[in-house]
Amino acid sequence: MARFLITDIKSIEIAPTSAAMLRNKIGDMILHSTVARAKVESINPETGEYRVVLQGTLDREESKWEE
């Protein structure tokens, strides 16, 4: 698995992106974090629109993910 770097965070905002690509990018970011949490800021049951905020700390240990 490729290491998720702090410079990769901007790639999450690049549009257009498919839901599958976004899921993979965010999943990689969470897997390479030492701490991660999510907060649901809002949800609209009528439209299905939602806002989720992720907060965490990326693992900066070089050797942990490079094998």
Contacts in CASP RR format, 6 or more apart in sequence:
PFRMAT RR
TARGET T0000
AUTHOR 0000-0000-0000
METHOD contacts of the structure
MODEL  1
MARFLITDIKSIEIAPTSAAMLRNKIGDMILHSTVARAKVESINPETGEY
RVVLQGTLDREESKWEE
1 28 0 8 1.000
1 31 0 8 1.000
1 65 0 8 1.000
2 28 0 8 1.000
3 32 0 8 1.000
3 65 0 8 1.000
3 66 0 8 1.000
4 28 0 8 1.000
4 29 0 8 1.000
4 31 0 8 1.000
4 32 0 8 1.000
4 58 0 8 1.000
5 58 0 8 1.000
6 58 0 8 1.000
8 25 0 8 1.000
8 28 0 8 1.000
8 29 0 8 1.000
9 29 0 8 1.000
11 25 0 8 1.000
12 22 0 8 1.000
12 25 0 8 1.000
12 26 0 8 1.000
12 29 0 8 1.000
17 25 0 8 1.000
26 54 0 8 1.000
29 54 0 8 1.000
29 58 0 8 1.000
30 36 0 8 1.000
30 54 0 8 1.000
32 58 0 8 1.000
32 59 0 8 1.000
32 65 0 8 1.000
33 56 0 8 1.000
33 57 0 8 1.000
33 58 0 8 1.000
33 59 0 8 1.000
34 56 0 8 1.000
34 57 0 8 1.000
34 58 0 8 1.000
34 59 0 8 1.000
35 56 0 8 1.000
35 57 0 8 1.000
36 54 0 8 1.000
36 55 0 8 1.000
36 56 0 8 1.000
36 57 0 8 1.000
37 54 0 8 1.000
37 55 0 8 1.000
37 56 0 8 1.000
38 52 0 8 1.000
38 53 0 8 1.000
38 54 0 8 1.000
38 55 0 8 1.000
39 52 0 8 1.000
39 53 0 8 1.000
39 55 0 8 1.000
40 50 0 8 1.000
40 51 0 8 1.000
40 52 0 8 1.000
41 51 0 8 1.000
41 52 0 8 1.000
41 53 0 8 1.000
42 49 0 8 1.000
42 50 0 8 1.000
42 51 0 8 1.000
43 49 0 8 1.000
43 50 0 8 1.000
43 51 0 8 1.000
44 50 0 8 1.000
59 65 0 8 1.000
END
